């Protein structure tokens, strides 16, 4: 997992999950300022609680700047900074070479073509969106990342386009990840809680959400805004609204979710917890995190307490010449995406409310010895009326897919070369 980011500046407009491990977070950064005749940036305000640390943006390619920003990140978390993690400054070309050589980025997972076909049939992605090169192509604007496997930070030097202010904000974000890793062990957190695409998105929302919240606290001061006059709650709410609009302009909403949902929905959730319980409450989230995206979606006025992940439902056993090739829990968020992509003339609020009635689901993919592929997605809703409404909204937008309602369950099934057989719908 690579902790990268999509920034939304406090002073600007809106600029991801993983059903598969390949759905990594992508990176994009927006910045402002520069010595080009424009008015100088206003003097920064002290960060509340960290008044002894200068919040002025600096050249993150230098060690003194890195040390100061690491102290700032630690102060924001109520930590002692300790030793600066290893920091490497790379050119764009060197960063691209690292990505190209990374097996996690470039080695296709098993059954990638079947996953790609199934998710594109559900209109969650465009065909080919899961290809490793499609992921790598979107990382060119990255300013920095923290790598929890090697415990280091990479800063990407964009040469004449290097944005000192934007890079300082990014580096605070990445240094928060380094401090998270020291406190709880991000690899251990991942291996303990992540068993599906849905809960990987939820866990990333705590990791990225806290880093986004802390960077935003720093960003206000670095931009010369008086923190006492910045409505952070409104900022986080606006960011969710803007990213929702941004998301549904993207051709592949599921992969795009990797660079939106963990950052903005996560930041809103963590901010609720921080305002109610301080950093003790935030730290507790790393011990008992939300493991469903439904919790993040439902937290619109306060942080809904984490809930246990439901047991995955059974999927149909394939007949002879078919093999089960993989399964995943998609979650309430993916159901919302599928509804939004399929339903027309329906308000977003109704689609969100329907998705929040999600109780459990399982998507299974199948492969035939002759080359055909199939999938079955079983979704359990809170009641039969909700199931009927979900089916009625999904069916018109997905004419190549067969649907059945089975009580509170909606079953969507498809086969690559014909209408799916009854076996795909199970007993």
N, C-alpha and C positions, 0 to 999 in steps of 0.2 A: 504494500500500500504506500502510495506516495502522497504526502500531504501538500497539495498545491491549491491554488485559489483563484477565484474570480472576484475582483474587488468592485465595490460600489462606493465611490467617494461620498463623504457627507455633503459635499457641495455640488454634486452632479447627479445625473440621471442614471438609470440602470445600465449598466454597460451593455460533485456534480455534485452503492447500489449494487448496485450490483446484483442483477440476476446471474451474472457470471463474474468470476474474479477479474476478467479482462476489463470490466467497466470501472476503470480507475478514474480518479479525479483529474481534471484537466486544469491548465493554468492560463490565466489571462490577467493582465494588470492595466489599470488606467491611472494616469498621473497628470499633474499640471505643474506649472512653474518653469523657471529657466531664465537665464541671463540674456534675454533677447529684446530688451527695450520695454517689456511689460512692467507694470508696477511691482515693486518688491513684495514678497509675501509678508503678511503682518507678523509681528513678533509673537512667538508662541506663548500660550498661557501655561502655567504649571499644571501637571496632571494631579488631580485631587488625591491626596494620600501619598504622592510620590514627589512632593515639592522639592526635595533635595536633588533630584535628577533632572538635568537639562533635557527638555523634550525636543530641542531643535533638530530638524532633519540634518543628516550628515552623510558623508561618503561611506557607504556601507562596505566598500572594498578595502577600507583601512581598519586595522585592529583597534585603535582607540574608539572609533565609532561603534564597532561591533561590541566592545566591552560595555560601552554606555547603554546601548540598546538592550543588551542582555540584562543589565541591571534594571532597566526599565521594565522589561518583561517579567522579571522576578518580583519586582515591587508590585506590579499589577496583580500578580497572583498571591501576594503575601508570602513569597518565598525568599530565601537567601540565594543569590545567584550562583555561588560556587564557581567552579572552573568553567571558563568559556568552552563550549563544544567546538570541535574542529570545524573551521569554516574555509571553504575553497571557493575562489573566484574563478569562473569559467567564461570563456567566450561562447557566443551562440553556437559556433561550430563544434566546440568541445562538448557542450551540453547535448547537442543533437547526436553526437557520436556515442555518448553514454546511453541515451535512450535507445539508439539503434542496436547497441550491444547487450541490452538488458533482456534476459530471457523472459522475465515477467511481462515485459511489454511486447515482445516480438514473437514469442512461441505460442501459436494458436492452441487454445485448450481443446480437449477432445470434443468431438461432435459439434464443432463451431458452426458448420454449415447448417446443421439441423436446428440449432438454437437460432441462427440468423433467420432461417426461413420461418420458423414458428413465431418469433417476435415480430417479424415484418408482416406476417399474415394477420396478426393482431393489431397492426398499425402502431406498435410501440416504437419501432425503429424503421428506417429505410433499409432496403436490402444492402448488405455490405457494411453496415455501420459498426459491426463488431470486429471487423478486420483490424489487426494491430496497427497497420499503417494509417488507418483512418483515425485512430486514437492519437498516435504520435504527431500527426500533422497539425493538431490543435494546441501544441505546447510551445509554439515559437515565441510567444510573448511572456513566458514565465520570467519572473524576476528572482525567485528564490524558492527552494524547497527544503524541507527537513526529511532526512532518510532515517527511519527508525531502525532499519536493519544494520546500518553502518554508524549510526549515532552522530551524524554530521549534517552540516548545512551547506547547500550549494547556492551561491549567488551568481546569477547570470549577468555578465557585463554586456550591455547592448551598445557599447561604444558611444558614439555621438548622441544616440537616443537614450542614454542612461538617464533615468529620472531619480534624482537624489531623494526627493521628498517621498515619491511613491515607493521607492526601494526601501526607505527607512521603515515605512509602515508595514511593508511585506516582511521585512526581516524581524520586526517585533512579533508578527504572527508566527513565523517559523521558529523563533526562539521560545515562544510559548509551547510549541510542540516539543521542543527539546526538554523543557521543564516538566511537561506532562509525562514524558517518557521516563525521566529520572524518578518521578514520584510514583508512578503506577506500572510502568512497563507497557508500552503500547502493543508490542507483539503479544504479550501475555493477555492483555485486555481483548485483543482480537481473537486469539485462540480460545479464550474462555467463553465468549459470548456469541461469536459469529458462526451461524450454521446455515444461513440462507441469504439470498439477496435482500430480503426485506430487513432482516436485523443487521446486516452489514451497513445499510443506509442509515439505520437508526443509531448504531454505534458511532459511525463517522460523524453524525450530527452532534454528538457530545464533544468529540475530539475537535472538529472544525468549528463547531458553534462556540466553544469557549475561546478558541484562538481568535475568531472573528470578533467576539465581544470585547476581548482585551485590546485587540488592535484598534477597535473603534474608540475605546476610551482614550487611547494614546493619540489616535488620529485627530480627534477634536482639538487637542492642545497643539499638536504639530502644525495644524492648518491655521492657527491663530484664532480659533474660536474659543469663546469663554465657556468652559464646561458647565458653568452654572446656568447658562442660557441655552444649552443644547438638550433637546428632548430626546433622549436615547430610545425611550420606548416607542415614540413615534417613528424614529429612524428605523428601528428594527421592523415595525409593522409595515412601513412604506417599502422596505427592502423586500419583504415577502410578496407584497402586491406587485412590485415592479418585476421581480424575478418570475412570478407566475405568468405575467404578460410576455416577458422575454422567452420563457420556456416554450410557450405554445406557438411561438414564431419559428421554432427550430424544427428541422425535418425529422429528427429522431429524439422524441421526448424522453425516452428512457435513458439513453446515454447522456443527454443534456442534463438530466436530473442530478447526475453525479457532480456537476459544477454549480448547482443551484441549491438543492434541498439541504445538504449538510451544512452549508454556510449560513443561509438566511433563516430557514426554519430552525436550524440548530441554534443560531445566535439568539433568536427570540426566546426559545425554550430555556437556554442557559441563563439569559438575562433575567427572566422571571425568577429562576431559582436564586440567582445572585442577589436580586433586590429583596427577596424574602428571607434568605438565610445566609447571605454573605458567601465568602469562599469556602466555608465549611460545607455549605449546601452544594456548591459546585463540585467540590472534591468527592462528596458522597455519590455523585452521579457516576463517577468512574468506578465505584464499587458496586453500584446497583443501577446500571443504566437502563433507559428505555430500550426494549428489544423489538418493538414494532413501530412502524412509521405512523400507525394510527395515533399513538400517544403524541407524537410531534404535531400531527395535523390538528388534533383536538385541543391543543394548548394555545388558545387564542386570547384568553384573558388571564390565565395563570398556568403554571407548569403542572399538567396532569401527572399524577404519580405513575411510575413505570408499572406495567402489567406483565404477567407471564406470557411468553409466546405460546399460542395454542398448539396443540398437537397437530401435526400435518395430517390431513385426511388421506385415506387410501386412494390409490389410483388403479385403474383397470389393469388386469394382467393381460399381456398381449397374446394372441393366438400363435400357432406355429408360423415360422418364417419371419416373425416380428420379434424385436428385442427392445426392452426398455433401455434408453440411452442416457437418461438424466432426469433429475427433478429439481424444482426450486419452489420456495414460497415467495410469491410476488408481493403480497401485502396490500394494505388499504391504499397506499400511494399509487401503486401500479394500476389498481382498479380505477382510481380517479383519473389517471392518464388515459386508460382505455375508454372510459366513459366520455371524457372530453374530446378525444379524437373521433368518436363515433357518433355522439349525440349532436343534433343540431336544434337550435331554437330552445335550448335548455340553459337555465342560469348556472353559473359556476357554483353558486351557493347550494343549489339543489344537488349538483353532482358531488360536491364535497360532503354534504349530509348523507347521501347514499353511500359513498365510500366509507364513511365513518360507521356504517352499519355492518362493515366487514367483520366476520368472526374467525374465519380461517380460509386458507386456499392451498392449492398445490397445482403446479404446472408440470406435466410430464411429457417428455419427448420420446419418440419411438422411431426405429429404423427397420426397414424391410430388407431381406436378403437380395431383392431385385433392385434396390436403390430408392424405393419410395420412403417418404417420411410422414410422420403424423404427430399430432399433439393432442392432449386433453388438459383443459384447465377447469378444475372444480373449485367453485367459490361458494362459501357458506355465508349467508346473510342473516340478519337478526330475526327476520320473519318472512312469511311467504309473500306478503304484499310487496316488501322491499325487493325480494328476488324477482317478482314479476316485473316491477318497474325497471330494475337493472337489465333484465333480459330485453324488455321493450326498447330500451335506449341503445343497447349494444348491437342488436340484430340488424337494424337498417344500415348501419355504417360498416358492417363486416359481412357483406353478402356471400363471400366465399367460405364462410365458416358456418357450421351447423350448431344450433343451440337447443338445449332442452332444460326445462325447469323440473327439478325433482324435489318438491317440498320447498325447503328454505335454500336449496342449492341451485345454482346456475352452472351448467356444464357447457363449455365451448369446446368444440373439437374440429380438427381439420386434418385432411390427408392430401399429400402433394399431388397425387395423380387422379383423384376421384373423390366423390363424397365419402366421408368416413363411414366405416362399418359400425354396426351397433356395438361391437366390442369396445370402441373408444369411449362410449358413455358408461361403461361399467354395468354391474348388475342392477 
